[in-house]
Structures are given as structure tokens and as C-alpha cells.
């Protein structure tokens, strides 16, 4: 990941972005322009961004390679990202601290009007404009199919293409259920470390069907989502759409007056440290014990002063990307 970040100058690619989403969109558009669509390209190209980005002409292939390069480059920049397998399509998603959710990126969008124009897309809720996850899209598609609707009105596709006047010209599209049927069922490989360990992976992906039973499939409500050809399935959303980069704070009475015991728990992939501060002071680095590279628990005593006491804490990963701030306020009354 460090090599990928350095050799392809990924920090420069996303430098203009001010938010998580802006950075992810800059990265997505950069990946999409690395090579033209090429469904006749190599179907055996490994799920390895370094190999794909250095491949020769007509050897890059299709959606699987665009999605792989995107999510691995996002990992190299410190984001949490992963591949997503759809119905006859392959995309990726990334966790956004800004929106506190996973956001789907269709790096090589399959709609025909953009196929030869570096088409790429993401989706937002029609009323709020909030970016959507694969789970959001699956539910909206199911609702539209149940109503027999001609369009999925609750979803707007932010569709980016090249035009004669601009690179990455963004269009808004309301798609039909037929155009969004790729979201009828989905799965994700329960790992994202293909740069470290290739096997097991889907050889001939793009030219053949899935052979591995290691992927976790969503037991969707649609007929296609209920197919039983793979054994590893779940209908619990938390198994697939868990939250990361947050701190769960638990406060309990300590053994002495004017003191609180604090338990801070986080699931932060590639965890490095906590940053803590009290009453708006300086942020202080605090290591957390444990060997798990992603999940840490920190327990400490918080001595209180009369009046309001404020504690803030956030996780930081090994790439230097900070997580969300959790905040607790305790008011101590009757103390001198």
C-alpha cells in the first residue's frame, strides 16, 4: 500500500478535495481514466492494483479491475474500502467519516451512454442528497419493483462522463428498475488484503462465474436476492454495513469521589492510537493495549473538577487518518 501511494502519487490525486467524499470522487475519476473500457481485456488479471496499473495496452480489462484499483488506492490513502460483487458487475465502496456510512462507487459504470466516455457514478438519496450504500440501493430497488414503478424515483445517479466541453461532466439521472437490477443481490469478499496475499481469488473473473464460496452474500428480498447457490449468506445488516472509525464511550462510577472510569472501544482498521483531550485543551496521544490490529479497548480514570467536565477522544489509523470525535460532558455538583 505504501508503494502504491508513493509510485502513483495518490496524495496529489486527491489534494484538491476538502472532504472525504470529494477526495473519493477525485480518486474514482482518476482511476476511471487510467484506461478505456475494455471488456475484451485480460479476464485473468489478478486483484492487484500495482499489476493492473502497470499492465500493457488491452490488458487491463473490465469493471473488476477498475473497482480493484479504486478500493486498493483508497486503502493506500488511509480510507477503509472494499470490493463489492453485484449481479453481473463489480464495484467498490468506502467508509466516509463525513457521512458516517459506506458509500458505493461504480467506478466503471455500465450504462451505455457513458461506456465509451469514461462513465463512472455514485448514487444519492433524491430528497436529502446523502450518498448511498449498496444496501440503500438494494432496498430502494426492491421498493420500486414491488410497486411496479417505471423509475426508481428515490434514487438519483450522479453520473460522470467526458463531453466535448469538459472532463468528468456530472449528470443527474433517475434510472429504471431494469437499469438498477445489478443491485438485486450483492456480496463482499471478507478481506481486502489482496496486495499482501492473492489467494483465494476469482480466477477468470469477468469471463467465468464465481467459484469461491468464501464471499458473504446478502439475503435480499427480491427473487434474485433469494437464490441459494452459495452457502454463506446473511440477513443481518450489521454483518455487512458495520461502522468503523468511531469510539464507543462507557462511563461508570469509579471507586473514589469526583472520579469516573472511562472505557473507550473502537473498531478502527490499522489502528495506531487514540487522541484525547480534556476541557478543550491540547490533544494527547494515548496508546491502547491489545494485539488486535483493528479493535482496541482503553480503560482509564477521569478525575473531575467542580462544574462541567468535557472529554473528547478519537482514533487514528496507521496512515495518519483520524476518525470521528466522541464527546462526553459530566457536571460535578456539590464538590468543593
Secondary structure, DSSP 8 states (H G I E B T S, - for coil): -HHHHHHTTHHHHTTT--SHHHHHHHHHHHHHTTS---TTS-TT--S-HHHHHT--TT-S-SHHHHHHHHHHHHHHTT--EEEEEETTEEEEEEEETTTTEEEEEBSS---GGGTTTT-EEEEEETTT--B--HHHHHHHHHHHHHHT-SS-TTEEEEEEE--SS-TTEEEEE---TTTTGGGSSEEE-S---TTT---S--TTBTTB----S-SEEE--SSTGGG--SSS-EE--GGGTS---S-EEEEEEE-SSTTEEEEEEEEE-TTEEEEEEEETT---EEE----S-SSEEEEEEEEE--SEEEEEEEEEEETTS-B---EEEEEEE-S--
